[in-house]
Amino acid sequence: MEYWLRQWEQSVVAMHLGVESRVRRILAVGCGAGREVFALEALGFEVTGVDISAALIDIARAEAERRSSAASFLQIDGVTLPFPDAGVDAVVMWAQVLGHVPGAAARAALLAEARRVLRTGGIVSLSVHDRARTRPLLDDRRILRADTPEPGDLVIREPDFGSIGYWRYFDEPELRTLVTGAGFANISVRVVGTFNGTGFTFTSAITAEVEIELDAPIEVTAGQPAAMTLQIDLASWFAGPGGALLSPLAPSQQVRSQIEQNIRRSFHAFEDEDRDGDPD
C-alpha cells in the first residue's frame, strides 16, 4: 500500500497547515489503513488516526510497527472522539469521510466532536462530493436505494470492490449549515457576558485596520517586543448615542452595525519606544 497525499491535500497542507499556522498535532478521522497519517507524519506532524473499522486499524498499526512510526491509531465508535477538549491543532476528514456517515444528526454530532477537540484557532479540513457535479456522473444501475431514510441518501454498489456502501453527496447550503451548526464559523469577535441580568453571546466577522505614520521605520523581530502599542477601548463597544447602552440581546441590524462600527473605532495604535502605554 502506498502512503501519499493527493495534490489537493498537499495544497491544504501548504496553505493552511504550514509553519505560520502553528499546527503540530493532527487528528485524522476515518484514517483507514493510514494513508494520510503516514504521509503527514513524514512532513513532521504528530498524527493520530481514528476509524470505526477494527480491521483497518490493525493494518495501520502493523504498518506503523514496520516503519517504527510514532503515529498512533485508535478504533472509535463513530460518535465520540477519545480526546480532551482543545487537544489537537487540526482535524482532517479526507477521502469523503463525512459522506459515509449515515444521518444528518450523526454528521452534525461528528463535526461537533471535531470542534470540541480542536484548540482555539485550530483548523478542520474535510472533503465531500459535490451533489450537482457528482450525481449526474453516477451510473443509475449502481444505485440500490435512494433518498431513504433521508432525502439525498444513496446506497451504492462499488464495482471495484464488490461491496455495498452508504454515500451522501452535498450541496453548499447543507454543508454550511453543518459546519456553522457545529460551531465552525468566520468569527473574529466573540463577546460573552450579561446585559440587565440576561446572558448573551455577541459574535461578528468584522475586520479592522489601523494606519499610522512613523517618523522612522520600526523593526519587528520574531519573539522580541516591538516598539508599538495597540490599545482597544472595550468600554466603547456597546455605547450608544448620548451614553445609552446598546443591547446585544438579539440586536437589530441597525444596532449590530453600530456595535461593529464602535469595535472598529476602538482600535488605536501608536509608537511606544519606552513601552509605557502612552504615545511617544
BAFI-3210 file (N, C-alpha, C; in Angstrom, 3 decimals, decimal comma, padded with zeros to 6 digits):
// residues 280
n [1|2|3|4|5|6|7|8|9|10|11|12|13|14|15|16|17|18|19|20|21|22|23|24|25|26|27|28|29|30|31|32|33|34|35|36|37|38|39|40|41|42|43|44|45|46|47|48|49|50|51|52|53|54|55|56|57|58|59|60|61|62|63|64|65|66|67|68|69|70|71|72|73|74|75|76|77|78|79|80|81|82|83|84|85|86|87|88|89|90|91|92|93|94|95|96|97|98|99|100|101|102|103|104|105|106|107|108|109|110|111|112|113|114|115|116|117|118|119|120|121|122|123|124|125|126|127|128|129|130|131|132|133|134|135|136|137|138|139|140|141|142|143|144|145|146|147|148|149|150|151|152|153|154|155|156|157|158|159|160|161|162|163|164|165|166|167|168|169|170|171|172|173|174|175|176|177|178|179|180|181|182|183|184|185|186|187|188|189|190|191|192|193|194|195|196|197|198|199|200|201|202|203|204|205|206|207|208|209|210|211|212|213|214|215|216|217|218|219|220|221|222|223|224|225|226|227|228|229|230|231|232|233|234|235|236|237|238|239|240|241|242|243|244|245|246|247|248|249|250|251|252|253|254|255|256|257|258|259|260|261|262|263|264|265|266|267|268|269|270|271|272|273|274|275|276|277|278|279|280]
n.u [000,843|000,480|001,533|000,607|-000,074|-002,832|-002,945|-004,543|-004,696|-002,047|-001,941|-003,658|-002,159|000,106|-001,043|-002,582|-001,713|000,843|003,990|003,323|000,759|000,968|000,432|000,749|-000,145|-002,147|-005,318|-006,574|-009,540|-011,388|-009,307|-008,668|-006,425|-004,258|-003,196|-003,055|-002,118|000,536|001,745|001,435|002,857|005,415|005,932|006,495|004,559|002,743|000,714|-002,473|-004,532|-007,937|-010,607|-013,626|-013,361|-012,117|-010,496|-009,089|-007,718|-006,029|-004,392|-003,158|-001,782|000,029|001,556|002,621|004,251|006,057|007,334|008,501|007,100|005,896|003,280|-000,088|-002,920|-006,403|-009,375|-012,673|-016,059|-017,478|-018,990|-017,978|-014,977|-011,992|-010,520|-009,227|-010,839|-009,917|-007,590|-006,088|-004,417|-005,328|-007,892|-008,452|-010,651|-010,545|-010,853|-013,612|-014,933|-017,076|-019,235|-019,786|-021,106|-024,033|-027,097|-028,269|-028,141|-026,086|-023,909|-023,762|-023,167|-020,645|-019,089|-019,378|-017,985|-015,437|-015,020|-014,961|-012,574|-010,648|-008,166|-008,419|-008,625|-007,843|-007,768|-010,023|-010,226|-011,994|-013,305|-015,788|-018,204|-019,486|-022,844|-024,241|-022,379|-021,389|-023,499|-024,850|-022,928|-022,990|-023,611|-026,804|-027,464|-025,930|-027,075|-028,708|-030,536|-032,278|-032,619|-033,511|-032,917|-033,224|-033,757|-031,601|-029,841|-027,886|-027,533|-025,041|-023,617|-020,307|-018,306|-015,563|-014,744|-016,648|-018,435|-021,068|-022,167|-022,844|-023,577|-023,369|-023,992|-023,234|-024,663|-023,783|-025,286|-026,236|-023,828|-022,724|-024,602|-024,139|-021,431|-021,484|-023,406|-022,014|-020,305|-018,243|-017,238|-016,886|-015,641|-014,513|-014,748|-015,899|-018,071|-018,913|-021,261|-023,330|-026,429|-028,376|-028,897|-029,361|-027,934|-025,684|-024,303|-022,297|-021,358|-019,181|-017,953|-016,275|-013,590|-010,744|-008,724|-005,769|-004,056|-001,020|001,360|004,852|007,832|010,243|011,164|009,986|011,576|010,654|011,021|010,818|009,604|010,566|009,935|008,063|008,367|005,748|002,376|-000,852|-003,957|-007,166|-010,352|-012,501|-014,735|-016,219|-017,593|-020,304|-021,603|-024,042|-025,662|-025,478|-024,602|-026,148|-026,693|-026,160|-028,163|-027,065|-028,685|-030,234|-029,824|-031,014|-030,462|-029,575|-028,636|-026,659|-024,897|-024,053|-022,704|-020,625|-019,340|-018,463|-016,613|-014,653|-013,720|-012,528|-009,915|-006,591|-003,470|-000,017|003,327|005,592|008,170|009,337|007,584|005,472|002,810|001,837|001,624|004,657]
n.v [-001,200|002,249|005,305|008,405|011,839|013,297|015,656|017,914|017,684|018,088|020,765|021,848|021,349|022,940|025,502|025,862|024,372|024,927|026,319|028,862|028,488|027,185|024,500|021,376|018,984|016,596|015,218|012,538|011,697|008,845|007,342|004,959|002,615|004,160|005,938|008,904|009,506|008,483|009,865|012,548|012,443|012,073|014,596|015,904|016,231|015,454|012,766|011,289|008,619|007,722|005,359|003,577|000,966|-001,997|-003,831|-002,283|-000,536|-002,354|-003,056|-000,588|-000,214|-002,350|-001,546|000,789|-000,269|-001,666|000,436|001,689|003,832|006,797|007,417|007,049|004,828|004,495|002,704|003,829|004,618|006,012|008,053|009,378|011,148|010,135|012,203|014,971|018,177|020,746|019,433|018,985|020,407|020,427|018,932|016,436|015,295|013,526|011,988|011,889|011,296|012,319|011,947|009,303|008,920|007,957|009,717|012,896|013,893|012,368|013,144|015,843|015,569|014,361|016,373|018,306|017,077|017,125|019,866|020,240|018,971|020,511|023,004|026,492|028,510|026,448|024,170|022,682|020,340|019,098|016,804|016,471|015,056|016,974|017,464|018,412|018,119|015,510|013,616|013,411|011,949|009,441|006,057|004,906|002,242|001,304|002,165|001,098|001,903|004,913|008,184|007,426|006,522|009,273|012,231|012,478|010,525|007,690|004,291|002,366|000,180|-000,809|-001,206|-001,710|-002,934|-004,757|-004,369|-003,025|000,167|003,103|006,369|009,928|012,845|016,341|019,668|023,164|024,864|022,938|021,957|024,257|024,747|022,542|022,911|025,435|024,957|023,222|024,869|025,944|028,808|031,932|033,884|036,745|038,213|037,567|038,032|037,382|037,680|039,427|041,206|043,468|041,448|039,236|036,607|036,739|036,187|037,723|037,791|038,425|038,910|040,933|043,006|045,045|047,871|049,644|052,515|054,187|056,910|056,872|058,358|057,152|053,905|050,970|048,227|044,887|041,935|038,451|036,985|039,004|041,967|044,670|048,140|049,250|049,931|048,613|049,669|048,905|050,029|048,714|049,487|051,097|049,608|048,821|051,187|053,638|056,450|059,474|058,223|056,063|052,518|050,001|047,301|043,974|041,830|039,889|041,840|044,412|044,924|047,511|048,201|046,241|047,018|049,466|048,644|047,144|049,142|050,686|048,887|048,755|051,387|051,385|050,580|051,561|052,476|053,120|054,503|053,348|053,549|053,407|051,721|052,345|052,547|054,936|057,290|058,035]
n.w [000,000|-000,788|000,709|000,647|-000,242|-001,883|-004,615|-004,037|-001,291|-000,575|-001,230|000,699|003,012|002,473|002,339|004,666|006,873|007,463|008,766|009,812|010,753|013,122|013,543|014,943|016,148|014,713|014,030|012,325|011,051|010,244|009,128|007,894|006,566|007,078|005,179|004,804|007,317|007,693|005,626|006,428|008,809|007,818|006,989|009,259|011,249|014,288|014,453|014,878|014,051|013,550|013,310|012,478|011,747|012,830|011,511|009,595|011,278|012,541|010,373|009,917|012,335|012,221|010,043|011,100|013,091|011,497|010,243|012,363|013,322|014,976|014,967|016,107|016,406|016,723|017,383|016,987|018,050|016,243|017,171|019,459|019,984|021,323|022,897|024,773|025,447|023,188|022,373|020,052|017,164|014,576|012,585|010,250|007,779|005,388|002,092|001,646|004,067|005,628|003,976|004,242|006,562|007,953|008,261|009,228|011,836|012,965|011,418|012,113|014,825|014,751|013,567|015,549|017,612|016,473|016,523|019,272|020,126|018,973|019,374|020,296|017,478|015,882|013,029|010,745|008,167|005,490|003,046|000,552|-001,735|-004,373|-004,910|-007,221|-009,246|-009,045|-008,828|-011,419|-012,780|-011,820|-012,388|-012,786|-012,504|-010,488|-008,183|-005,393|-003,535|-002,942|-001,529|001,006|004,354|004,463|002,474|-000,290|000,502|-000,474|-001,396|-002,621|-005,039|-005,118|-007,760|-008,042|-005,720|-005,115|-003,085|-000,968|-000,175|001,873|000,754|000,659|-001,094|-001,215|-001,134|-001,242|000,613|002,514|003,545|004,657|006,669|008,294|009,192|010,425|012,356|013,977|015,207|013,778|012,278|010,536|012,545|014,089|016,365|019,581|022,145|025,413|027,945|030,350|030,151|031,689|033,506|031,908|030,110|027,288|024,004|021,757|018,443|015,663|012,322|011,614|010,353|011,121|010,428|011,189|010,525|010,685|010,739|010,718|011,990|011,586|010,353|012,111|013,476|013,474|015,149|015,276|018,243|019,827|021,769|020,339|019,445|019,642|020,402|020,764|021,495|022,818|023,177|025,030|026,473|024,869|023,040|023,249|023,505|023,030|021,347|023,214|025,508|026,194|026,558|024,125|023,363|023,344|023,094|020,916|018,736|016,502|012,948|012,612|015,180|015,479|013,442|014,470|016,796|015,649|014,226|016,371|017,463|015,449|015,580|018,029|018,109|018,538|017,541|018,210|018,187|020,597|022,107|024,674|025,823|027,649|027,456|026,543|023,880|022,119]
ca.u [000,000|001,222|001,121|000,904|-001,147|-003,306|-002,463|-005,311|-004,312|-000,770|-002,235|-004,206|-001,034|000,955|-001,745|-003,276|-001,108|002,268|004,638|002,628|-000,496|001,319|-000,168|001,703|-000,878|-003,239|-006,181|-007,150|-010,773|-011,639|-007,958|-008,490|-005,164|-003,205|-002,572|-002,687|-001,422|001,971|002,210|001,541|003,954|006,663|006,114|006,892|003,450|002,375|-000,581|-003,251|-005,593|-009,053|-011,516|-014,557|-013,036|-011,050|-009,581|-008,211|-006,836|-004,995|-003,445|-002,392|-000,860|001,103|002,428|003,346|005,317|007,059|008,056|008,938|006,409|005,361|001,847|-000,940|-004,186|-007,434|-010,706|-013,676|-017,429|-018,113|-019,773|-017,127|-013,544|-011,376|-009,513|-009,719|-011,173|-008,780|-006,424|-005,328|-004,312|-006,062|-008,628|-008,686|-011,632|-010,348|-011,429|-015,068|-015,371|-018,381|-020,247|-020,032|-021,765|-025,488|-027,949|-027,870|-027,806|-024,783|-022,896|-023,645|-022,509|-019,229|-018,444|-019,334|-016,870|-014,211|-014,882|-014,620|-011,188|-009,750|-007,792|-008,880|-007,853|-007,465|-008,231|-010,612|-010,228|-012,786|-013,642|-017,073|-018,578|-020,473|-024,015|-024,590|-021,386|-021,112|-024,688|-025,111|-021,912|-023,188|-024,392|-028,003|-027,524|-025,194|-027,865|-029,616|-031,588|-032,062|-033,486|-034,037|-034,046|-033,326|-033,546|-030,196|-029,076|-027,710|-026,845|-024,425|-022,725|-018,977|-017,858|-014,137|-014,510|-017,722|-019,102|-022,220|-021,884|-023,675|-022,974|-024,173|-023,392|-023,653|-024,639|-023,126|-026,083|-026,254|-022,519|-022,582|-025,430|-023,448|-020,225|-021,822|-024,107|-021,029|-019,506|-017,234|-017,776|-015,929|-015,888|-013,310|-015,041|-016,929|-018,216|-019,838|-021,488|-024,732|-026,994|-029,562|-029,111|-029,593|-026,718|-025,673|-023,075|-022,303|-020,274|-019,101|-016,833|-015,704|-012,146|-010,410|-007,380|-005,265|-002,924|-000,343|002,580|006,013|008,957|011,272|010,637|010,150|011,996|009,907|011,750|010,036|009,950|011,068|008,924|008,159|008,114|004,420|001,302|-002,204|-004,941|-008,545|-011,287|-013,626|-015,902|-016,986|-018,186|-021,770|-022,065|-024,887|-025,726|-025,828|-024,155|-027,012|-026,102|-026,776|-028,448|-026,568|-029,670|-030,945|-029,808|-031,471|-029,346|-029,065|-027,849|-025,465|-023,985|-023,475|-021,735|-019,462|-018,634|-017,759|-015,461|-013,616|-013,161|-011,917|-008,509|-005,708|-002,069|000,935|004,718|005,752|009,545|009,616|006,555|004,779|001,384|001,471|002,313|005,933]
ca.v [000,000|003,487|006,300|009,653|012,832|013,753|017,002|018,930|017,570|018,783|022,198|022,185|021,383|024,096|026,765|026,013|023,615|025,222|026,818|030,028|028,073|026,580|023,169|020,309|017,741|016,418|014,053|012,111|010,948|007,971|007,203|003,703|001,907|005,097|006,628|010,284|009,600|008,309|010,943|013,750|012,232|012,270|016,042|016,433|016,406|014,388|012,404|010,162|008,222|007,001|004,775|002,629|-000,378|-002,657|-004,471|-001,271|-000,065|-003,383|-002,902|000,642|-000,446|-003,220|-000,725|001,696|-001,051|-001,961|001,674|002,311|005,116|007,290|007,654|006,131|004,516|004,115|002,404|004,646|004,170|006,869|009,084|010,120|011,164|009,963|013,224|016,053|019,433|021,529|018,553|018,898|021,654|020,309|017,695|016,221|014,272|013,438|010,821|011,964|010,597|012,792|011,382|007,904|008,909|007,990|010,507|014,287|014,078|011,761|014,006|017,039|015,189|014,124|017,672|018,960|016,450|017,667|021,226|020,156|018,566|021,499|024,180|027,763|028,857|025,246|024,050|021,430|020,211|017,939|016,713|015,838|015,096|017,973|016,762|018,853|017,644|014,078|012,765|013,067|011,041|008,126|005,088|004,571|000,802|001,030|002,639|000,096|002,605|006,351|009,086|006,787|007,053|010,722|012,710|012,651|009,324|006,697|003,027|002,147|-000,961|-000,387|-002,249|-002,027|-003,744|-005,729|-004,111|-002,124|001,198|004,309|007,602|011,147|013,976|017,565|020,967|024,147|025,272|021,881|021,886|025,444|024,538|021,567|023,415|026,517|024,349|022,583|025,904|026,487|029,991|033,006|034,797|037,438|038,785|036,876|038,647|036,644|038,440|039,599|042,534|043,553|040,157|038,181|036,230|036,913|035,996|038,547|037,417|039,193|038,569|042,188|043,234|046,450|048,267|050,860|053,030|055,295|057,383|056,795|059,195|056,218|052,532|050,164|046,869|043,869|040,667|037,366|036,645|040,173|043,023|045,740|049,483|049,599|049,545|048,601|049,798|048,624|050,621|047,791|050,140|051,824|048,700|048,774|052,533|054,261|057,915|060,071|057,403|054,902|051,243|049,249|045,950|042,892|040,757|039,852|043,211|044,668|045,158|048,848|048,147|045,437|047,844|050,474|047,954|046,796|050,404|051,012|047,985|049,207|052,655|051,241|050,207|052,721|052,036|054,227|054,161|053,335|053,067|053,060|050,730|052,758|052,615|056,255|057,598|058,746]
ca.w [000,000|-000,850|001,691|-000,026|-000,223|-003,175|-004,921|-003,309|000,119|-000,464|-001,250|002,015|003,943|002,180|002,547|005,947|007,974|007,473|009,988|010,360|011,379|014,417|013,630|015,264|016,426|013,757|014,177|011,045|011,288|009,103|008,574|007,171|006,820|007,459|004,041|005,065|008,602|007,491|004,753|007,255|009,752|007,077|006,865|010,558|012,178|015,211|013,898|015,387|013,144|014,158|012,331|013,100|011,291|013,579|010,569|009,024|012,342|012,712|009,262|010,146|013,451|011,748|009,207|011,997|013,724|010,473|009,958|013,621|013,298|016,245|014,808|016,870|015,752|017,680|016,871|017,656|017,830|015,252|017,859|020,385|019,724|022,648|023,114|025,641|024,799|022,690|022,452|018,805|016,414|013,313|012,320|008,821|007,404|003,957|001,395|001,727|005,285|006,086|003,097|004,616|007,874|007,723|009,145|009,454|013,254|013,210|010,799|012,951|016,078|014,482|013,384|016,858|018,327|015,896|017,050|020,699|020,373|018,382|020,159|019,756|016,294|015,156|011,644|010,288|006,710|005,097|001,626|000,254|-003,140|-004,731|-005,451|-008,571|-010,205|-008,936|-009,014|-012,820|-013,297|-011,214|-013,158|-012,018|-012,258|-009,250|-007,046|-004,859|-002,797|-002,994|-000,749|002,199|005,120|004,354|001,104|-000,637|000,852|-001,528|-001,132|-003,928|-005,243|-005,545|-008,685|-007,888|-004,526|-004,956|-001,810|-000,960|000,813|002,003|000,282|000,600|-001,777|-000,531|-001,787|-000,387|001,785|003,534|004,184|005,503|007,855|009,138|009,839|011,349|013,485|014,852|015,865|012,885|011,621|010,307|013,661|014,550|017,679|020,365|023,471|026,273|029,164|030,748|029,926|032,552|034,158|030,921|029,424|025,837|023,240|020,549|017,540|014,429|011,444|011,129|010,383|011,375|010,040|011,811|009,744|011,357|010,109|011,602|011,577|011,124|010,388|013,324|013,176|014,199|015,143|015,887|019,617|020,539|021,882|019,347|019,983|019,141|021,308|020,208|022,560|022,428|024,144|025,119|027,075|023,852|022,066|023,341|023,859|022,024|021,388|024,499|026,624|026,418|026,184|023,029|023,828|022,494|023,115|019,631|018,216|015,138|012,034|012,870|016,412|015,198|012,647|015,368|017,650|014,834|013,967|017,615|017,610|014,510|016,044|019,357|017,982|018,455|017,541|018,233|018,507|022,058|022,254|026,062|026,181|028,858|027,180|026,071|022,626|022,258]
c.u [000,876|000,645|001,562|-000,294|-001,528|-002,884|-003,221|-005,001|-002,965|-000,976|-002,793|-003,083|-000,204|000,279|-002,238|-002,614|000,377|002,747|003,847|001,332|-000,284|000,649|000,925|000,985|-002,093|-003,996|-006,800|-008,339|-011,118|-010,344|-007,756|-007,202|-003,989|-002,561|-002,108|-001,919|000,089|002,542|002,374|002,678|005,293|006,971|006,432|005,785|003,340|000,937|-001,171|-004,362|-006,674|-009,981|-012,448|-014,224|-011,861|-010,026|-008,601|-007,251|-005,717|-003,946|-002,553|-001,385|000,309|002,085|003,235|004,499|006,431|007,932|008,763|008,350|005,907|003,867|001,051|-002,277|-005,176|-008,717|-011,717|-015,067|-018,162|-018,918|-018,874|-015,669|-012,828|-010,214|-010,089|-010,110|-009,890|-007,492|-005,587|-005,354|-005,123|-006,755|-008,816|-009,682|-011,595|-010,975|-012,937|-015,634|-016,781|-019,514|-020,562|-020,749|-023,274|-026,202|-027,406|-027,438|-026,420|-023,665|-022,673|-022,899|-021,011|-018,480|-018,356|-018,214|-015,532|-013,958|-014,446|-013,140|-010,183|-009,405|-008,385|-007,997|-007,403|-008,157|-008,875|-010,628|-010,999|-013,058|-014,977|-017,266|-019,668|-021,640|-024,285|-023,628|-021,271|-022,313|-024,963|-024,106|-022,090|-024,081|-025,586|-028,103|-026,783|-026,015|-028,861|-030,779|-031,261|-033,074|-034,169|-032,869|-034,211|-033,117|-032,064|-029,325|-029,008|-027,057|-026,368|-023,590|-021,398|-018,386|-016,400|-013,882|-015,576|-018,501|-020,279|-021,992|-022,844|-022,894|-023,954|-023,359|-024,002|-023,784|-024,105|-023,982|-026,106|-024,934|-022,294|-023,396|-024,750|-022,289|-020,532|-022,566|-023,169|-020,138|-018,374|-017,846|-016,664|-016,185|-014,567|-013,487|-016,136|-016,936|-019,271|-020,024|-022,953|-025,147|-028,310|-029,927|-029,351|-028,295|-026,818|-024,314|-023,206|-021,109|-020,337|-017,890|-016,142|-014,179|-011,905|-008,969|-007,021|-004,032|-002,332|000,908|003,708|007,117|010,087|010,702|010,890|010,508|011,224|010,634|010,934|010,550|010,469|009,970|009,161|007,796|006,787|003,386|-000,032|-003,178|-006,339|-009,459|-012,544|-014,893|-016,775|-017,803|-019,713|-022,343|-022,859|-024,857|-026,132|-025,448|-025,046|-026,317|-026,885|-026,964|-027,901|-027,526|-030,485|-030,980|-030,362|-030,250|-028,733|-028,182|-026,562|-024,430|-023,304|-022,413|-020,467|-018,657|-017,848|-016,504|-014,326|-012,923|-012,371|-010,429|-007,655|-004,271|-001,152|002,333|004,929|007,126|009,843|008,570|005,886|003,283|000,900|002,243|003,614|005,841]
c.v [001,246|004,505|007,668|010,590|013,181|015,214|018,068|018,876|018,244|020,293|022,668|022,304|022,640|025,413|026,964|025,300|023,872|025,827|027,942|029,647|027,467|025,221|022,147|018,977|017,654|015,133|013,752|011,197|010,141|007,664|005,933|003,019|002,857|005,888|008,039|010,437|009,502|009,407|012,246|013,635|012,481|013,752|016,705|016,636|015,208|014,001|011,198|009,878|007,453|006,506|003,814|001,192|-000,959|-003,273|-003,461|-000,702|-001,071|-003,288|-001,688|000,456|-001,332|-002,439|000,245|000,971|-001,347|-000,751|002,262|003,718|005,483|007,569|006,617|005,978|003,982|003,762|003,216|004,116|005,012|007,998|009,989|010,017|011,136|010,914|014,299|017,271|020,158|020,720|018,481|020,241|021,620|018,952|017,589|015,080|014,161|012,162|010,733|011,226|011,007|012,214|009,929|007,785|009,015|008,879|011,896|014,515|013,524|012,602|015,269|016,728|014,981|015,436|018,442|018,385|016,971|019,075|021,189|019,881|019,543|022,597|025,427|028,173|027,662|025,169|022,690|021,453|018,954|017,976|015,992|015,864|016,149|017,294|017,124|018,306|016,122|013,208|012,448|012,071|009,613|007,248|004,635|003,086|000,403|001,392|001,562|000,733|004,089|007,083|008,407|006,301|008,566|011,145|012,961|011,465|008,369|005,442|002,518|000,876|-000,445|-001,453|-002,654|-002,980|-004,817|-005,554|-003,175|-001,098|002,362|005,501|008,762|012,209|015,255|018,731|021,978|024,581|024,215|021,828|023,084|025,296|023,579|022,202|024,570|025,981|023,692|023,606|026,432|027,668|031,006|034,092|035,428|038,010|037,953|037,483|037,860|037,429|038,460|041,036|042,584|042,184|038,994|037,881|036,428|036,510|036,790|038,142|038,257|038,731|039,816|042,148|044,724|046,696|049,566|051,301|054,219|055,666|057,374|057,695|058,342|054,813|051,857|048,752|045,894|042,544|039,618|037,070|037,813|041,228|044,114|047,068|050,020|049,122|049,618|048,620|049,541|049,136|049,758|048,458|050,821|050,905|048,742|050,122|053,129|055,762|058,412|059,233|056,221|053,629|050,605|047,813|044,910|041,707|040,808|041,228|043,293|044,904|046,529|048,876|047,358|046,264|048,894|049,844|047,640|048,042|050,836|050,162|048,427|050,469|052,515|050,900|051,462|052,229|053,250|053,697|054,325|052,751|052,650|052,091|051,052|052,901|053,970|056,553|058,352|060,134]
c.w [000,000|000,136|001,184|000,121|-001,648|-003,380|-004,140|-001,816|000,364|-000,440|000,084|003,034|003,733|002,563|003,973|007,131|008,091|008,780|010,631|011,076|012,764|014,611|013,875|015,414|015,507|014,071|012,822|011,322|010,040|008,369|007,759|007,562|007,017|006,347|004,401|006,375|008,407|006,594|005,536|008,263|009,066|006,887|008,197|011,568|013,134|014,890|014,618|014,390|013,875|013,064|013,059|012,740|012,072|012,641|009,973|010,058|012,593|011,610|009,490|011,278|013,035|010,882|010,054|012,679|012,729|010,195|011,178|013,725|014,692|016,156|015,589|016,168|016,773|016,945|017,674|017,322|016,797|015,853|018,690|019,963|021,071|022,892|024,024|024,826|024,382|022,674|021,192|018,093|015,124|013,253|010,813|008,661|005,889|003,397|001,608|002,951|005,677|005,241|003,363|005,962|007,659|008,737|009,414|010,895|013,556|012,599|011,629|014,241|015,870|014,290|014,700|017,712|017,796|016,411|018,514|020,920|019,772|019,373|019,526|018,589|015,483|013,801|011,427|008,769|006,349|003,608|001,484|-001,254|-003,348|-005,455|-006,911|-009,615|-010,211|-009,270|-010,487|-013,407|-012,787|-012,086|-012,314|-011,709|-010,986|-008,016|-006,621|-004,112|-002,804|-002,130|000,429|003,051|005,032|002,907|000,839|-000,303|-000,342|-000,956|-002,487|-003,930|-005,785|-006,457|-008,488|-006,731|-004,316|-003,681|-002,018|000,146|000,774|001,481|000,442|-000,114|-001,201|-001,498|-000,779|000,801|002,887|004,280|005,099|006,787|008,828|009,904|010,791|012,562|014,468|015,549|015,024|012,150|011,448|011,347|014,092|015,946|018,341|021,765|024,241|027,559|029,540|030,478|030,678|033,139|033,214|030,174|027,920|025,285|021,960|019,699|016,283|013,632|010,920|011,153|010,601|010,972|010,747|011,038|010,471|010,557|011,132|011,071|011,010|011,205|011,730|012,912|014,074|014,031|015,874|017,289|020,432|020,640|020,852|019,992|019,456|020,156|020,567|021,383|022,010|023,531|024,202|025,628|026,035|022,945|022,066|023,777|022,706|022,130|022,773|025,698|026,939|025,953|025,040|023,476|022,848|022,448|021,829|018,994|016,793|014,256|012,274|014,112|016,189|014,425|013,516|016,263|016,858|014,468|015,196|017,785|016,694|015,032|017,342|019,301|017,767|018,572|017,541|018,581|020,001|022,390|023,689|026,647|027,519|028,658|026,718|024,781|022,877|021,622]
res [m|e|y|w|l|r|q|w|e|q|s|v|v|a|m|h|l|g|v|e|s|r|v|r|r|i|l|a|v|g|c|g|a|g|r|e|v|f|a|l|e|a|l|g|f|e|v|t|g|v|d|i|s|a|a|l|i|d|i|a|r|a|e|a|e|r|r|s|s|a|a|s|f|l|q|i|d|g|v|t|l|p|f|p|d|a|g|v|d|a|v|v|m|w|a|q|v|l|g|h|v|p|g|a|a|a|r|a|a|l|l|a|e|a|r|r|v|l|r|t|g|g|i|v|s|l|s|v|h|d|r|a|r|t|r|p|l|l|d|d|r|r|i|l|r|a|d|t|p|e|p|g|d|l|v|i|r|e|p|d|f|g|s|i|g|y|w|r|y|f|d|e|p|e|l|r|t|l|v|t|g|a|g|f|a|n|i|s|v|r|v|v|g|t|f|n|g|t|g|f|t|f|t|s|a|i|t|a|e|v|e|i|e|l|d|a|p|i|e|v|t|a|g|q|p|a|a|m|t|l|q|i|d|l|a|s|w|f|a|g|p|g|g|a|l|l|s|p|l|a|p|s|q|q|v|r|s|q|i|e|q|n|i|r|r|s|f|h|a|f|e|d|e|d|r|d|g|d|p|d]
***
